[in-house]
Amino acid sequence: MSDSTSSATASATVPASSLRIFNIPLPVFAVVAVVMAIAMYMGVLPTGMIGALLVMMVIGELLGFIGDHMPIVKTYLGGGAILAIFGAATMVYFNVLPETVTTGVTSFMKGGGFLNFYIAALITGSILGMDSRILVKVGTRFALPLLAAVLFACLFAIAVGMVMGFSPQDAVVVITLPIMGGGMGAGAVPMSQIYEQLLGQPASYYISILVPALALGNVFAIIIAGLLNGLANRMPSLSGNGQMMPGVEIEEKTTPVDISKLGIGLVIALSFFTAGQILGEFIPLHPYALMIVLVAAMKITNLVPEFINDAAAHWFRFVAKNWTFALLFGIGIAYTDLGQVIDAISITYVMIVFAVVAGAAFGAGLLGKLVGFYPIEAAITAGLCMANMGGTGDVAVLSAAKRMQLMPFAQISSRLGGALILLISSLVVPMFFT
């Protein structure tokens, strides 16, 4: 959080010529933006991938930069991620963008497969890039607090929902599961596609309902993290002061980006995605969930050569670094109906979202204590870091809790916890709605 604050301060004091957006000097970025805008409003923007990706990257990065430097938004609302999504949705809502641009971005996101392309890199690279000890040694123990977080989040949501006149099915499927799903790219977006396949409404309908839950859940996760830090100061026996349990220290291996490995990582990610599609023809689960299981199983059993693991991790880092805000902007265009988002917000909705986050923290802390973790650290990592908005949410939650050293465990929650929710969604949704 201190880094974000210092960045914002620097942005306010240094000359505009020294500012960078997407690591491009501001004057150069402005020229790029003007070229894009002229082409857009003259109606000569290239069709297909070129025009769509240009608009998504330029406007997405601009909105991301602004969101990451807005005091309240960057601290409590997910920063640039939220602004990229809702900024795009607002542009569509008020017809700021030409219809041809909106149609082109939507086509690229859906028919062009950019969303699947991004998710394939995310799932494959994040899992193969992890130290296998996290999956084996810690993952088995950490699974219980994760499961407890999901269970208690559902129970709290159902209880509050029943008091407020909200059906248990909707409390779980529409609010609880997306909040616990690990953010947008690996959570709400693939979940909306699972819902589309299982329930019949278009993915845009579901994501317009899921996005507000994610944003509110992220806010409450950060607030509760700060409260847990205060509780740790008052009741030190409940906390390890940033240590999950005695004698366990795990670090994730990272290596510098190697350009020569990017092509290999691309092919591996697409191959695993395709394998998930094949398995989906024989196993009644969503291909995303099957892909996650396949990648994790091959990682745990050491069937993937180390250079392949490295290549997949490099490709994931490249995609996440360069196309995340572009993807989020595309999500705002293609999948987020601002009118439906506005209609979804209500006192009942807010109360259930708070219940989900509180339940996740309580369940993770309770089961964490039983398996040998410090309950506050378990509540923060296995609970709150499942209920936030993925990577950016992890940083905000751990900053509020003053426990940034817990980032490896937060990543388990965001990565594997999100995968767990996709699996649960594939199994639970048909039970509730058939």
Secondary structure, DSSP 8 states (H G I E B T S, - for coil): -HHHHHHHHHHHHS-GGG-EETTEEHHHHHHHHHHHHHHHHHT----HHHHHHHHHHHHHHHHHHHHTTSHHHHHHS-THHHHHHHHHHHHHHTT-S-HHHHHHHHHHHTTT-HHHHHHHHHHHHHHHTS-HHIIIIIHHHHHHHHHHHHHHHHHHHHHHHHHTT--HHHIIIIIIHHHTT-SIIIIIHHHHHHHHHHH-S-HHHHHHHHHHHHHHHHHHHHHHHHHHHHHHHH-GGG--TT-SSTT-----------GGGHHHHHHHHHHHHHHHHHHHTTSSS-HHHHHHHHHHHHHHTT-S-HHHHHHHHHHHHHHHHHHHHHHHHHHHHHT--HHHHHHH--HHHHHHHHHHHHHHHHHHHHHHHHTTS-HHHHIIIIIITTSS-THHHHHHHHHHHT-GGGHHHHHHIIIIIHHHHHHHHHHHHHHHH-
